[in-house]
């Protein structure tokens, strides 16, 4: 199974799960829906993980050792991730790509949640034998509430989500991310910096300390969260560096913020779009 067919399978599973959850939310009492949601989401995640494990075995039989290494990193990160396998693969590949091309700078993630994407990027660095500092920004309190800029005027929706995203969603604590990076993965503590707080209070203030950026991964879901990070950090993205916007296809506000920002930038071009995960990767030219 190649990457495209895996993404298509994931998309089919997403559509089925989402339709079931939407019907249940509209027709079942709240306590029943809540219990069904938790159960359905576990089944959905189990289906993703099982399918991906089969994908990994096919790569091994084909002696695709680079693909096997990537799959091993994704499998290790999945228990800590709210992103599916295809999105984790995209982040792993983006890091490996900038390393191969010698793009200078740090690896930065804005919107860490439980740390799965940070983990897979740290594993990509390790697999390449490279040492880059990682900067991990998050409120460590979950998502803020969406603003008016996040809603579609026609449908009133904030995007195409597998689950609702109220304030406090996508929560990962500072302590559990630190444990994942330092104890589970064994990343030296001097090799990563966690910064806690809302992006508008932290990102611009920390930008001078970061310097050049090779990979900038944005996973803030909402318009304001995406815009703040682009304004503060995109100018520091090195030529040839990768900008990953995890929520480009799934959150209307995030997509709008990207379009508004890049409309004024004449030096970016889309390099890879991962339709299976809802994200997009740009390369700065």
One Martini backbone bead per residue (centre of mass of N, CA, C, O) as a GRO file, in nm:
protein
  285
    1UNK     BB    1   0.093   0.038   0.026
    2UNK     BB    2   0.061   0.353  -0.040
    3UNK     BB    3   0.017   0.671   0.059
    4UNK     BB    4  -0.241   0.732  -0.102
    5UNK     BB    5  -0.411   0.480  -0.019
    6UNK     BB    6  -0.397   0.532   0.282
    7UNK     BB    7  -0.541   0.807   0.278
    8UNK     BB    8  -0.805   0.701   0.156
    9UNK     BB    9  -0.877   0.509   0.383
   10UNK     BB   10  -0.883   0.723   0.603
   11UNK     BB   11  -1.107   0.898   0.476
   12UNK     BB   12  -1.330   0.685   0.491
   13UNK     BB   13  -1.322   0.650   0.798
   14UNK     BB   14  -1.383   0.942   0.865
   15UNK     BB   15  -1.665   0.965   0.733
   16UNK     BB   16  -1.804   0.748   0.897
   17UNK     BB   17  -1.747   0.855   1.181
   18UNK     BB   18  -1.868   1.138   1.145
   19UNK     BB   19  -2.159   1.060   1.068
   20UNK     BB   20  -2.221   0.903   1.326
   21UNK     BB   21  -2.169   1.137   1.529
   22UNK     BB   22  -2.371   1.343   1.416
   23UNK     BB   23  -2.625   1.174   1.452
   24UNK     BB   24  -2.594   1.124   1.758
   25UNK     BB   25  -2.596   1.421   1.855
   26UNK     BB   26  -2.896   1.478   1.737
   27UNK     BB   27  -3.053   1.192   1.869
   28UNK     BB   28  -2.911   1.182   2.150
   29UNK     BB   29  -2.847   1.183   2.452
   30UNK     BB   30  -2.578   1.319   2.597
   31UNK     BB   31  -2.473   1.072   2.764
   32UNK     BB   32  -2.487   0.874   2.525
   33UNK     BB   33  -2.310   1.026   2.329
   34UNK     BB   34  -2.054   1.041   2.499
   35UNK     BB   35  -2.011   0.734   2.513
   36UNK     BB   36  -2.010   0.683   2.206
   37UNK     BB   37  -1.779   0.866   2.132
   38UNK     BB   38  -1.555   0.724   2.288
   39UNK     BB   39  -1.593   0.452   2.147
   40UNK     BB   40  -1.569   0.542   1.847
   41UNK     BB   41  -1.286   0.670   1.869
   42UNK     BB   42  -1.137   0.412   1.946
   43UNK     BB   43  -1.210   0.258   1.689
   44UNK     BB   44  -1.089   0.457   1.490
   45UNK     BB   45  -0.797   0.442   1.598
   46UNK     BB   46  -0.762   0.138   1.567
   47UNK     BB   47  -0.795   0.137   1.259
   48UNK     BB   48  -0.554   0.312   1.195
   49UNK     BB   49  -0.332   0.141   1.340
   50UNK     BB   50  -0.379  -0.125   1.194
   51UNK     BB   51  -0.334  -0.024   0.905
   52UNK     BB   52  -0.043   0.082   0.957
   53UNK     BB   53   0.087  -0.186   1.035
   54UNK     BB   54   0.046  -0.313   0.758
   55UNK     BB   55   0.210  -0.103   0.604
   56UNK     BB   56   0.479  -0.168   0.742
   57UNK     BB   57   0.502  -0.466   0.647
   58UNK     BB   58   0.515  -0.398   0.345
   59UNK     BB   59   0.779  -0.243   0.357
   60UNK     BB   60   0.948  -0.474   0.460
   61UNK     BB   61   0.900  -0.668   0.220
   62UNK     BB   62   1.018  -0.431   0.018
   63UNK     BB   63   1.274  -0.299   0.150
   64UNK     BB   64   1.175  -0.019   0.288
   65UNK     BB   65   1.370   0.129   0.516
   66UNK     BB   66   1.276   0.418   0.530
   67UNK     BB   67   0.977   0.346   0.575
   68UNK     BB   68   1.023   0.188   0.835
   69UNK     BB   69   1.141   0.416   1.005
   70UNK     BB   70   0.897   0.597   0.982
   71UNK     BB   71   0.692   0.396   1.100
   72UNK     BB   72   0.826   0.360   1.376
   73UNK     BB   73   0.790   0.654   1.462
   74UNK     BB   74   0.483   0.664   1.439
   75UNK     BB   75   0.415   0.434   1.636
   76UNK     BB   76   0.549   0.575   1.882
   77UNK     BB   77   0.364   0.848   1.859
   78UNK     BB   78   0.054   0.775   1.851
   79UNK     BB   79  -0.030   0.765   2.164
   80UNK     BB   80   0.038   1.106   2.158
   81UNK     BB   81  -0.177   1.154   1.921
   82UNK     BB   82  -0.416   1.361   1.719
   83UNK     BB   83  -0.272   1.254   1.480
   84UNK     BB   84  -0.237   1.084   1.213
   85UNK     BB   85  -0.023   0.899   1.028
   86UNK     BB   86   0.000   1.095   0.782
   87UNK     BB   87   0.079   1.347   0.949
   88UNK     BB   88   0.333   1.225   1.077
   89UNK     BB   89   0.479   1.164   0.815
   90UNK     BB   90   0.497   1.458   0.717
   91UNK     BB   91   0.679   1.556   0.951
   92UNK     BB   92   0.910   1.360   0.917
   93UNK     BB   93   0.974   1.431   0.616
   94UNK     BB   94   1.034   1.731   0.654
   95UNK     BB   95   1.281   1.696   0.830
   96UNK     BB   96   1.450   1.513   0.643
   97UNK     BB   97   1.456   1.714   0.405
   98UNK     BB   98   1.611   1.953   0.538
   99UNK     BB   99   1.859   1.786   0.609
  100UNK     BB  100   1.945   1.699   0.323
  101UNK     BB  101   1.958   2.023   0.234
  102UNK     BB  102   2.083   2.202   0.472
  103UNK     BB  103   1.883   2.348   0.651
  104UNK     BB  104   1.872   2.596   0.868
  105UNK     BB  105   1.768   2.533   1.202
  106UNK     BB  106   1.497   2.494   1.379
  107UNK     BB  107   1.237   2.325   1.560
  108UNK     BB  108   0.887   2.418   1.539
  109UNK     BB  109   0.602   2.412   1.771
  110UNK     BB  110   0.248   2.513   1.747
  111UNK     BB  111   0.081   2.284   1.909
  112UNK     BB  112   0.132   2.002   2.101
  113UNK     BB  113  -0.024   1.881   2.323
  114UNK     BB  114   0.087   1.545   2.376
  115UNK     BB  115   0.351   1.520   2.153
  116UNK     BB  116   0.354   1.352   1.882
  117UNK     BB  117   0.488   1.547   1.671
  118UNK     BB  118   0.738   1.606   1.830
  119UNK     BB  119   0.832   1.313   1.843
  120UNK     BB  120   0.862   1.255   1.534
  121UNK     BB  121   1.074   1.481   1.492
  122UNK     BB  122   1.283   1.374   1.692
  123UNK     BB  123   1.318   1.101   1.539
  124UNK     BB  124   1.418   1.223   1.275
  125UNK     BB  125   1.675   1.339   1.394
  126UNK     BB  126   1.789   1.073   1.503
  127UNK     BB  127   1.795   0.910   1.233
  128UNK     BB  128   2.004   1.140   1.113
  129UNK     BB  129   2.210   1.248   1.334
  130UNK     BB  130   2.074   1.515   1.442
  131UNK     BB  131   2.108   1.854   1.589
  132UNK     BB  132   1.818   2.021   1.702
  133UNK     BB  133   1.639   2.260   1.817
  134UNK     BB  134   1.342   2.259   2.020
  135UNK     BB  135   1.021   2.428   2.000
  136UNK     BB  136   0.743   2.423   2.248
  137UNK     BB  137   0.422   2.543   2.195
  138UNK     BB  138   0.180   2.602   2.467
  139UNK     BB  139  -0.073   2.625   2.696
  140UNK     BB  140  -0.151   2.356   2.851
  141UNK     BB  141  -0.505   2.402   2.823
  142UNK     BB  142  -0.578   2.403   2.545
  143UNK     BB  143  -0.807   2.542   2.367
  144UNK     BB  144  -0.940   2.804   2.262
  145UNK     BB  145  -1.176   2.990   2.163
  146UNK     BB  146  -1.341   3.073   1.909
  147UNK     BB  147  -1.388   3.301   1.655
  148UNK     BB  148  -1.540   3.466   1.404
  149UNK     BB  149  -1.302   3.376   1.196
  150UNK     BB  150  -1.388   3.049   1.217
  151UNK     BB  151  -1.662   3.089   1.070
  152UNK     BB  152  -1.900   2.993   0.860
  153UNK     BB  153  -2.150   3.179   0.719
  154UNK     BB  154  -2.338   2.938   0.624
  155UNK     BB  155  -2.296   2.693   0.851
  156UNK     BB  156  -2.138   2.767   1.136
  157UNK     BB  157  -1.870   2.632   1.103
  158UNK     BB  158  -1.515   2.551   1.174
  159UNK     BB  159  -1.529   2.260   1.025
  160UNK     BB  160  -1.376   1.930   0.968
  161UNK     BB  161  -1.460   1.715   1.225
  162UNK     BB  162  -1.448   1.429   1.425
  163UNK     BB  163  -1.477   1.644   1.662
  164UNK     BB  164  -1.530   1.844   1.896
  165UNK     BB  165  -1.396   2.205   1.976
  166UNK     BB  166  -1.378   2.308   2.257
  167UNK     BB  167  -1.277   2.452   2.513
  168UNK     BB  168  -0.989   2.248   2.600
  169UNK     BB  169  -0.905   2.105   2.376
  170UNK     BB  170  -0.624   1.928   2.316
  171UNK     BB  171  -0.496   1.821   2.580
  172UNK     BB  172  -0.170   1.899   2.719
  173UNK     BB  173   0.077   1.869   2.939
  174UNK     BB  174   0.377   1.969   3.038
  175UNK     BB  175   0.460   1.706   3.186
  176UNK     BB  176   0.392   1.490   2.961
  177UNK     BB  177   0.578   1.609   2.746
  178UNK     BB  178   0.840   1.598   2.904
  179UNK     BB  179   0.835   1.291   2.948
  180UNK     BB  180   0.836   1.208   2.654
  181UNK     BB  181   1.102   1.343   2.568
  182UNK     BB  182   1.303   1.259   2.813
  183UNK     BB  183   1.208   0.951   2.884
  184UNK     BB  184   1.093   0.800   2.638
  185UNK     BB  185   1.309   0.927   2.416
  186UNK     BB  186   1.578   1.076   2.531
  187UNK     BB  187   1.589   1.377   2.517
  188UNK     BB  188   1.780   1.619   2.572
  189UNK     BB  189   1.710   1.891   2.764
  190UNK     BB  190   1.896   2.093   2.587
  191UNK     BB  191   1.716   2.028   2.302
  192UNK     BB  192   1.458   2.154   2.455
  193UNK     BB  193   1.174   2.393   2.454
  194UNK     BB  194   0.928   2.493   2.676
  195UNK     BB  195   0.628   2.701   2.615
  196UNK     BB  196   0.401   2.861   2.825
  197UNK     BB  197   0.110   2.974   2.656
  198UNK     BB  198  -0.023   3.204   2.475
  199UNK     BB  199   0.077   3.304   2.175
  200UNK     BB  200   0.040   3.620   2.216
  201UNK     BB  201   0.251   3.594   2.480
  202UNK     BB  202   0.514   3.413   2.346
  203UNK     BB  203   0.622   3.407   2.051
  204UNK     BB  204   0.742   3.691   2.000
  205UNK     BB  205   0.927   3.689   2.254
  206UNK     BB  206   1.096   3.422   2.151
  207UNK     BB  207   1.205   3.466   1.859
  208UNK     BB  208   1.501   3.576   1.907
  209UNK     BB  209   1.600   3.300   2.042
  210UNK     BB  210   1.566   3.109   1.791
  211UNK     BB  211   1.596   3.208   1.507
  212UNK     BB  212   1.641   2.997   1.290
  213UNK     BB  213   1.417   2.804   1.067
  214UNK     BB  214   1.335   2.484   0.926
  215UNK     BB  215   1.073   2.402   1.106
  216UNK     BB  216   0.717   2.492   1.090
  217UNK     BB  217   0.462   2.394   1.318
  218UNK     BB  218   0.104   2.428   1.286
  219UNK     BB  219  -0.153   2.360   1.570
  220UNK     BB  220  -0.415   2.585   1.643
  221UNK     BB  221  -0.679   2.586   1.431
  222UNK     BB  222  -0.706   2.890   1.453
  223UNK     BB  223  -0.677   3.196   1.330
  224UNK     BB  224  -0.516   3.347   1.552
  225UNK     BB  225  -0.306   3.126   1.607
  226UNK     BB  226  -0.189   3.128   1.319
  227UNK     BB  227  -0.126   3.429   1.275
  228UNK     BB  228   0.070   3.483   1.508
  229UNK     BB  229   0.287   3.278   1.409
  230UNK     BB  230   0.340   3.392   1.130
  231UNK     BB  231   0.422   3.679   1.209
  232UNK     BB  232   0.667   3.587   1.404
  233UNK     BB  233   0.811   3.322   1.231
  234UNK     BB  234   0.830   3.323   0.918
  235UNK     BB  235   1.076   3.523   0.880
  236UNK     BB  236   1.271   3.278   1.012
  237UNK     BB  237   1.242   3.109   0.774
  238UNK     BB  238   1.424   2.939   0.582
  239UNK     BB  239   1.549   2.875   0.300
  240UNK     BB  240   1.379   2.569   0.238
  241UNK     BB  241   1.179   2.564   0.442
  242UNK     BB  242   0.913   2.431   0.654
  243UNK     BB  243   0.557   2.465   0.639
  244UNK     BB  244   0.322   2.344   0.875
  245UNK     BB  245  -0.039   2.298   0.834
  246UNK     BB  246  -0.253   2.097   0.992
  247UNK     BB  247  -0.554   2.269   0.951
  248UNK     BB  248  -0.613   2.358   0.656
  249UNK     BB  249  -0.861   2.143   0.578
  250UNK     BB  250  -1.030   2.152   0.877
  251UNK     BB  251  -0.988   2.475   0.930
  252UNK     BB  252  -1.104   2.772   0.835
  253UNK     BB  253  -0.924   2.978   0.992
  254UNK     BB  254  -0.648   2.866   0.916
  255UNK     BB  255  -0.675   2.897   0.611
  256UNK     BB  256  -0.725   3.201   0.609
  257UNK     BB  257  -0.459   3.288   0.741
  258UNK     BB  258  -0.275   3.176   0.523
  259UNK     BB  259  -0.385   3.334   0.281
  260UNK     BB  260  -0.338   3.618   0.393
  261UNK     BB  261  -0.033   3.593   0.436
  262UNK     BB  262   0.067   3.470   0.151
  263UNK     BB  263  -0.037   3.698  -0.036
  264UNK     BB  264   0.228   3.882   0.063
  265UNK     BB  265   0.407   3.634  -0.040
  266UNK     BB  266   0.665   3.570  -0.294
  267UNK     BB  267   0.830   3.297  -0.136
  268UNK     BB  268   0.606   3.069  -0.192
  269UNK     BB  269   0.533   2.707  -0.225
  270UNK     BB  270   0.373   2.432  -0.288
  271UNK     BB  271   0.494   2.090  -0.212
  272UNK     BB  272   0.274   1.947  -0.009
  273UNK     BB  273  -0.029   1.746   0.017
  274UNK     BB  274  -0.221   1.610   0.298
  275UNK     BB  275  -0.535   1.489   0.266
  276UNK     BB  276  -0.550   1.273   0.501
  277UNK     BB  277  -0.486   1.498   0.751
  278UNK     BB  278  -0.536   1.825   0.673
  279UNK     BB  279  -0.259   1.914   0.559
  280UNK     BB  280   0.022   2.142   0.487
  281UNK     BB  281   0.319   2.200   0.277
  282UNK     BB  282   0.569   2.446   0.276
  283UNK     BB  283   0.817   2.607   0.071
  284UNK     BB  284   1.077   2.823   0.106
  285UNK     BB  285   1.229   3.023  -0.161
   0.00000   0.00000   0.00000
